[in-house]
Amino acid sequence: MTLLDRRQFLAGTAAASASLALPARAQTRDATIRIGVLADFSGSYRDTSGPTSVACVQQAVEDLQLGTRGIQVEVIQGDHQNKPDVALSLARQWIDLRGVDMICEVNNSAIAFAIAGLVQEKNKVQVNSGALSAAITGDRCSANTIHWTADTYMLANAVGTATVKAGGDSWYFITADYSFGHQMERDLTRFVQGAGGKVLGAARFPFPGTTDFSSFLVQAQASRAKVVGLLMAGADMVNCIKQAREFGITRRARLAGTPMFLTDIHAMGLEQGQGLTLTEAYYWDLNDRTRAFLNRVKPKTPQNWPNQEHAGTYAGALHYLKAVADLGAERAKASGLEAVQRMKAMPTDDDCFGPGQVREDGRKIHPAYLFEVKSPAESKGPWDYYKLVGTVPAEQAFRPLAEGNCPLVRG
């Protein structure tokens, strides 16, 4: 039976701990598998990341019932504050002092690259579901890192191509000025131009810390682009969309959010969000399995239902723990590289994404879904925000293996 009864604190950061009850002949404490959820708990990405990601990892621990196999699992959390130096220091303490074996979520691309170097140095594991740069499984791939859920290639592919084909053939970007935003801008430019559209310009805003987007919106308005691409997330996306509507930009231009999440639509409301086009790889109301997952996890996070990032954190943790069960806890702790290799060798299957696989470059493969946000009149209940307008098959959604220049990929 699963017990969630531990609370720990590390380096002044609150930590939540979930442990599984052990039988009489339990393993020693040294064999405990420890998962660190490194996320935004206080900044603009708190709702798209943060506490709901912790709840989803706890749900993965509960669902797998490793206690019946004598494997104890602990889950701790830490706030990276969207600062790579803070994140790296915290993660190093986790590994060196607490024996953390796997770090997950990591919803910031600059931080994800820093953690990739650390886990490779320490022979641990990173299962990233929040950072979006496609370079994580490209020329900067790591043998100890797996990239779940979405990336800039997938988002640009689905939203950029479909929007141009629907008539949105001129774009202006408002871009978060860090590694994710830069990669998103490059990928979206590629797909917009590839579909026959053109990019008229871009404005980059300081991240984090920008709350007033008026000067960037004025530049977008002056470009007379048919589509304003908002290359940001979380509270930044919500604030920018609200301000864009106040400026009247939506009277002559479409807004395209990449990425945009269910939690963003909830924060802004359907009056503001209706008609927006976006891509997610998970939605709670897609099918019976996604609804079953929501019903299990919802009591842990009733005010913030999971988006694709949260779902990816759940699915990635679940698959990691399956590999641990297959290898044995001591062997998995001894070599993060071996644990990742086992994750790549095993097929994936979970209630959020269904069957799938992890490629040799570390990219998890699954379909991507194109959604349109419902109007208030179309919504039938809480969090009923999306209508499905298209599906990109798994083999088409992500960058082809041969195009990523990942050194792990055999020629």
C-alpha positions as CSV (number, residue, x, y, z in Angstrom):
1,M,0.0,0.0,0.0
2,T,1.3,3.4,-0.9
3,L,2.1,5.9,1.9
4,L,2.7,9.6,1.3
5,D,4.1,10.6,4.7
6,R,7.4,12.3,4.5
7,R,8.3,15.9,4.4
8,Q,11.8,17.2,4.0
9,F,13.4,20.6,3.5
10,L,16.6,21.2,1.5
11,A,18.6,24.5,1.2
12,G,15.7,26.5,2.4
13,T,13.4,25.1,-0.3
14,A,10.3,23.2,0.7
15,A,10.4,19.6,-0.3
16,A,7.5,17.1,-0.5
17,S,8.3,13.5,-0.1
18,A,6.4,10.4,-1.1
19,S,7.5,7.0,0.0
20,L,6.2,3.5,-0.6
21,A,5.7,1.1,2.3
22,L,8.2,-1.7,2.4
23,P,7.7,-5.4,3.3
24,A,9.5,-6.9,6.3
25,R,12.7,-7.7,4.3
26,A,12.9,-4.2,2.8
27,Q,16.0,-2.9,1.1
28,T,18.3,-0.6,3.0
29,R,17.9,3.1,2.9
30,D,20.8,3.4,0.5
31,A,18.7,1.5,-2.1
32,T,15.9,4.1,-2.0
33,I,15.2,5.7,-5.4
34,R,15.0,9.5,-5.1
35,I,13.3,11.7,-7.6
36,G,13.8,15.5,-7.6
37,V,11.1,17.7,-9.2
38,L,13.0,20.8,-10.2
39,A,10.5,23.4,-11.3
40,D,9.1,26.9,-11.0
41,F,7.2,27.2,-7.7
42,S,7.2,31.0,-7.4
43,G,7.5,32.6,-10.8
44,S,5.6,33.1,-14.1
45,Y,5.5,29.3,-14.8
46,R,4.2,28.2,-11.4
47,D,0.8,27.0,-12.7
48,T,2.2,25.4,-15.8
49,S,4.8,23.6,-13.7
50,G,5.3,23.7,-9.9
51,P,3.0,21.9,-7.4
52,T,0.9,20.1,-10.1
53,S,4.1,18.5,-11.4
54,V,4.9,17.2,-7.9
55,A,1.4,15.8,-7.6
56,C,1.8,14.0,-11.0
57,V,5.1,12.4,-9.9
58,Q,3.5,11.3,-6.7
59,Q,0.7,9.8,-8.8
60,A,3.2,7.8,-10.8
61,V,4.7,6.4,-7.6
62,E,1.3,5.4,-6.4
63,D,0.2,3.9,-9.7
64,L,3.2,1.7,-10.1
65,Q,3.0,0.2,-6.6
66,L,6.7,-0.6,-6.3
67,G,6.3,-1.2,-2.6
68,T,5.1,-4.7,-3.5
69,R,8.6,-5.3,-5.0
70,G,10.5,-3.9,-2.0
71,I,11.5,-0.7,-3.7
72,Q,11.2,2.5,-1.8
73,V,10.7,5.8,-3.7
74,E,11.0,9.4,-2.3
75,V,10.0,12.5,-4.2
76,I,11.4,15.9,-3.3
77,Q,10.8,19.3,-4.9
78,G,12.9,22.4,-5.4
79,D,12.3,25.9,-6.9
80,H,14.9,26.8,-9.6
81,Q,13.6,30.4,-9.7
82,N,14.3,30.4,-13.5
83,K,18.0,30.9,-12.7
84,P,20.5,28.3,-14.0
85,D,23.0,29.0,-11.3
86,V,20.4,28.4,-8.6
87,A,19.1,25.3,-10.3
88,L,22.6,23.8,-10.8
89,S,23.6,24.5,-7.1
90,L,20.4,22.9,-5.8
91,A,20.6,19.9,-8.1
92,R,24.3,19.3,-7.2
93,Q,23.3,19.3,-3.5
94,W,20.5,16.9,-4.2
95,I,22.8,14.5,-5.9
96,D,25.8,14.8,-3.5
97,L,24.0,15.1,-0.2
98,R,20.6,13.5,-0.7
99,G,21.4,10.8,-3.2
100,V,18.9,11.9,-5.8
101,D,18.9,9.6,-8.8
102,M,16.6,11.3,-11.3
103,I,15.7,15.0,-11.8
104,C,12.5,15.8,-13.7
105,E,10.3,18.6,-15.0
106,V,13.0,21.3,-15.4
107,N,10.8,23.7,-17.2
108,N,13.4,26.1,-18.5
109,S,15.7,25.3,-21.5
110,A,18.8,27.1,-20.1
111,I,18.4,25.1,-16.9
112,A,17.8,21.9,-18.8
113,F,21.2,22.2,-20.5
114,A,22.9,22.9,-17.2
115,I,21.3,19.9,-15.6
116,A,22.1,17.7,-18.6
117,G,25.8,18.4,-18.0
118,L,25.5,17.7,-14.3
119,V,23.7,14.3,-14.6
120,Q,26.1,13.2,-17.2
121,E,29.0,14.1,-14.9
122,K,27.4,12.3,-11.9
123,N,25.9,9.4,-14.0
124,K,22.4,10.3,-12.9
125,V,19.2,10.8,-15.0
126,Q,17.3,13.8,-16.3
127,V,13.7,13.3,-17.6
128,N,12.7,16.7,-18.9
129,S,9.1,17.5,-19.7
130,G,9.0,21.3,-19.4
131,A,12.0,22.7,-21.2
132,L,11.2,23.0,-24.9
133,S,14.4,23.6,-26.9
134,A,14.7,20.9,-29.6
135,A,18.5,21.1,-29.2
136,I,18.0,19.0,-26.0
137,T,17.8,16.0,-28.4
138,G,19.8,17.7,-31.2
139,D,23.4,18.7,-31.3
140,R,23.4,19.2,-27.5
141,C,21.9,15.8,-26.7
142,S,23.1,13.8,-23.7
143,A,23.2,10.1,-23.0
144,N,21.7,10.6,-19.5
145,T,18.8,12.8,-20.6
146,I,15.3,12.0,-22.0
147,H,13.0,14.7,-23.4
148,W,9.3,14.1,-23.0
149,T,6.2,15.9,-24.1
150,A,6.9,18.7,-26.5
151,D,9.7,20.7,-28.1
152,T,10.1,23.8,-30.3
153,Y,10.2,21.7,-33.5
154,M,6.9,20.0,-32.7
155,L,5.1,23.2,-31.7
156,A,6.4,25.1,-34.7
157,N,5.6,22.2,-37.1
158,A,1.9,21.9,-35.9
159,V,1.0,25.6,-35.3
160,G,3.2,27.3,-38.0
161,T,2.3,25.0,-40.9
162,A,-1.4,24.9,-40.1
163,T,-1.8,28.6,-39.6
164,V,-0.1,29.5,-42.8
165,K,-2.2,27.1,-44.7
166,A,-5.3,28.7,-43.2
167,G,-4.2,32.1,-44.5
168,G,-2.0,33.4,-41.8
169,D,1.0,33.9,-44.2
170,S,2.7,36.9,-42.5
171,W,4.1,36.8,-39.0
172,Y,5.7,39.0,-36.3
173,F,7.2,37.4,-33.2
174,I,7.3,38.6,-29.6
175,T,9.9,36.4,-28.1
176,A,11.2,35.5,-24.6
177,D,14.9,36.4,-24.6
178,Y,16.5,33.2,-23.6
179,S,17.4,29.8,-25.1
180,F,13.8,28.5,-25.5
181,G,12.6,31.7,-27.2
182,H,15.6,31.8,-29.6
183,Q,15.1,28.2,-30.6
184,M,11.3,28.6,-30.9
185,E,11.9,31.6,-33.2
186,R,14.3,29.7,-35.4
187,D,12.0,26.6,-35.7
188,L,8.9,28.6,-36.3
189,T,10.6,30.8,-38.9
190,R,11.6,27.5,-40.7
191,F,8.0,26.2,-40.8
192,V,6.3,29.5,-41.6
193,Q,8.6,30.0,-44.6
194,G,8.5,26.3,-45.6
195,A,4.7,26.6,-45.9
196,G,5.0,29.7,-48.1
197,G,4.7,32.4,-45.4
198,K,7.1,35.2,-44.3
199,V,8.4,36.6,-41.1
200,L,8.2,40.4,-40.9
201,G,10.2,40.9,-37.7
202,A,10.6,40.1,-34.1
203,A,10.9,41.8,-30.7
204,R,12.6,40.1,-27.7
205,F,11.6,40.9,-24.2
206,P,13.7,40.3,-21.0
207,F,12.9,37.1,-19.2
208,P,12.0,36.7,-16.4
209,G,10.5,39.9,-15.1
210,T,8.5,41.5,-17.9
211,T,4.9,42.4,-17.1
212,D,4.3,45.3,-19.5
213,F,4.3,44.1,-23.1
214,S,2.9,47.4,-24.6
215,S,6.1,48.4,-26.5
216,F,6.5,45.0,-28.1
217,L,2.8,44.9,-29.1
218,V,3.1,48.4,-30.7
219,Q,5.9,47.0,-32.8
220,A,3.9,44.0,-33.8
221,Q,0.9,46.2,-34.7
222,A,3.1,48.5,-36.8
223,S,4.3,45.5,-38.8
224,R,0.8,44.8,-40.1
225,A,1.4,41.1,-39.8
226,K,-1.6,38.8,-40.1
227,V,-0.3,36.6,-37.2
228,V,1.4,37.7,-34.0
229,G,3.4,34.7,-32.7
230,L,3.8,34.8,-28.9
231,L,6.9,32.8,-28.1
232,M,6.5,32.7,-24.3
233,A,4.6,30.7,-21.7
234,G,2.8,30.8,-18.4
235,A,1.9,34.2,-16.8
236,D,3.8,36.0,-19.6
237,M,1.5,34.5,-22.2
238,V,-1.6,35.3,-20.2
239,N,-0.6,38.9,-19.6
240,C,0.5,39.5,-23.3
241,I,-2.8,38.1,-24.7
242,K,-4.9,40.3,-22.4
243,Q,-2.8,43.4,-23.3
244,A,-3.0,42.5,-27.0
245,R,-6.8,42.4,-26.8
246,E,-6.8,45.8,-25.0
247,F,-4.7,47.3,-27.8
248,G,-7.2,46.0,-30.3
249,I,-4.5,43.9,-32.1
250,T,-6.9,41.0,-32.4
251,R,-9.3,43.1,-34.6
252,R,-6.9,42.6,-37.5
253,A,-4.4,40.0,-36.6
254,R,-4.5,36.5,-35.2
255,L,-2.6,35.5,-32.0
256,A,-0.7,32.2,-32.1
257,G,0.7,31.0,-28.8
258,T,3.7,28.7,-28.8
259,P,3.6,27.1,-26.3
260,M,0.3,27.6,-24.8
261,F,-1.3,25.4,-22.1
262,L,-4.6,24.5,-20.7
263,T,-3.6,26.3,-17.5
264,D,-3.0,29.5,-19.5
265,I,-6.5,29.4,-20.9
266,H,-7.9,28.8,-17.4
267,A,-6.0,31.8,-16.1
268,M,-7.2,34.2,-18.8
269,G,-10.7,32.8,-19.2
270,L,-12.6,31.8,-22.3
271,E,-13.7,35.3,-23.1
272,Q,-10.0,36.2,-23.6
273,G,-8.9,32.9,-25.0
274,Q,-11.7,31.9,-27.4
275,G,-10.6,31.2,-30.9
276,L,-6.9,30.8,-30.1
277,T,-5.1,28.0,-31.9
278,L,-2.5,25.9,-29.9
279,T,-0.8,22.6,-29.7
280,E,-0.6,20.2,-26.8
281,A,0.3,16.5,-26.7
282,Y,-2.1,15.8,-23.9
283,Y,-5.6,17.0,-23.0
284,W,-7.7,15.5,-20.1
285,D,-10.8,14.9,-22.3
286,L,-9.1,13.2,-25.3
287,N,-10.2,9.6,-24.4
288,D,-11.1,7.2,-21.6
289,R,-7.5,6.8,-20.5
290,T,-6.8,10.5,-20.2
291,R,-10.0,11.0,-18.3
292,A,-9.0,8.1,-16.0
293,F,-5.7,9.7,-15.3
294,L,-7.3,13.0,-14.4
295,N,-9.8,11.4,-12.0
296,R,-6.9,9.8,-10.1
297,V,-4.7,12.9,-9.9
298,K,-7.4,15.5,-9.5
299,P,-7.8,15.1,-5.7
300,K,-4.2,16.1,-5.3
301,T,-4.5,19.2,-7.5
302,P,-8.2,20.2,-7.7
303,Q,-7.6,23.9,-8.6
304,N,-5.1,23.3,-11.3
305,W,-5.8,20.4,-13.7
306,P,-2.8,18.9,-15.5
307,N,-1.6,20.3,-18.8
308,Q,0.8,18.5,-21.2
309,E,3.8,19.5,-19.1
310,H,2.4,18.0,-16.0
311,A,1.2,14.9,-17.9
312,G,4.7,14.5,-19.3
313,T,6.2,14.7,-15.8
314,Y,3.9,11.9,-14.7
315,A,4.6,9.7,-17.8
316,G,8.3,10.2,-17.7
317,A,8.5,9.4,-14.0
318,L,6.3,6.3,-14.5
319,H,8.6,5.0,-17.4
320,Y,11.7,5.7,-15.3
321,L,10.3,3.7,-12.4
322,K,9.4,0.9,-14.7
323,A,13.0,0.8,-15.8
324,V,14.1,0.8,-12.2
325,A,11.8,-2.2,-11.5
326,D,13.2,-4.0,-14.4
327,L,16.9,-3.3,-13.5
328,G,16.5,-3.4,-9.7
329,A,16.9,-0.4,-7.5
330,E,20.6,-0.9,-6.7
331,R,21.6,-1.3,-10.3
332,A,19.5,1.7,-11.4
333,K,21.1,3.8,-8.7
334,A,24.6,2.7,-9.7
335,S,24.3,3.9,-13.3
336,G,21.9,6.5,-14.6
337,L,23.2,5.7,-18.0
338,E,22.0,2.1,-17.8
339,A,18.6,3.3,-16.5
340,V,18.2,5.6,-19.5
341,Q,19.3,2.8,-21.9
342,R,16.7,0.6,-20.4
343,M,14.1,3.3,-20.8
344,K,15.0,3.5,-24.5
345,A,14.8,-0.2,-24.9
346,M,11.4,-0.6,-23.3
347,P,8.2,0.5,-25.1
348,T,6.3,3.3,-23.3
349,D,2.6,3.1,-22.3
350,D,0.7,5.3,-20.0
351,D,-2.8,6.8,-19.6
352,C,-1.7,10.3,-20.7
353,F,0.0,9.5,-24.1
354,G,-0.8,5.8,-24.8
355,P,1.8,3.5,-26.4
356,G,5.0,5.0,-27.7
357,Q,8.8,4.9,-27.6
358,V,12.0,6.8,-26.6
359,R,14.4,7.2,-29.5
360,E,18.1,6.8,-29.3
361,D,18.5,10.6,-29.2
362,G,16.4,10.7,-26.1
363,R,13.3,12.1,-27.8
364,K,10.0,10.6,-26.6
365,I,7.6,10.1,-29.6
366,H,3.8,10.5,-29.5
367,P,1.1,12.4,-31.5
368,A,0.6,16.1,-31.3
369,Y,-2.9,17.6,-31.3
370,L,-4.0,20.9,-32.7
371,F,-6.8,22.6,-30.6
372,E,-9.0,25.6,-30.9
373,V,-10.1,27.3,-27.7
374,K,-13.9,27.1,-27.2
375,S,-16.1,30.1,-26.7
376,P,-17.9,30.4,-23.3
377,A,-21.1,29.1,-25.0
378,E,-19.4,26.0,-26.2
379,S,-17.9,25.0,-22.9
380,K,-20.0,22.4,-21.0
381,G,-18.2,22.4,-17.6
382,P,-15.0,23.1,-15.6
383,W,-11.8,23.0,-17.7
384,D,-13.8,22.1,-20.9
385,Y,-11.8,24.5,-23.0
386,Y,-10.6,22.7,-26.2
387,K,-12.0,21.3,-29.4
388,L,-9.8,19.1,-31.4
389,V,-9.2,20.3,-34.9
390,G,-6.3,18.2,-36.1
391,T,-3.8,15.4,-35.2
392,V,-0.2,15.1,-36.2
393,P,0.9,11.5,-36.1
394,A,3.8,10.6,-33.9
395,E,6.2,9.9,-36.8
396,Q,5.5,13.3,-38.3
397,A,5.2,15.4,-35.1
398,F,8.9,15.5,-34.2
399,R,12.1,16.2,-36.0
400,P,13.4,13.2,-38.0
401,L,16.1,11.4,-36.1
402,A,18.7,11.9,-38.9
403,E,18.2,15.7,-38.9
404,G,19.0,16.5,-35.3
405,N,22.8,16.0,-35.4
406,C,22.7,14.2,-32.0
407,P,26.1,12.5,-31.5
408,L,24.3,9.5,-29.9
409,V,22.6,8.6,-33.2
410,R,24.5,6.0,-35.2
411,G,25.0,7.0,-38.9
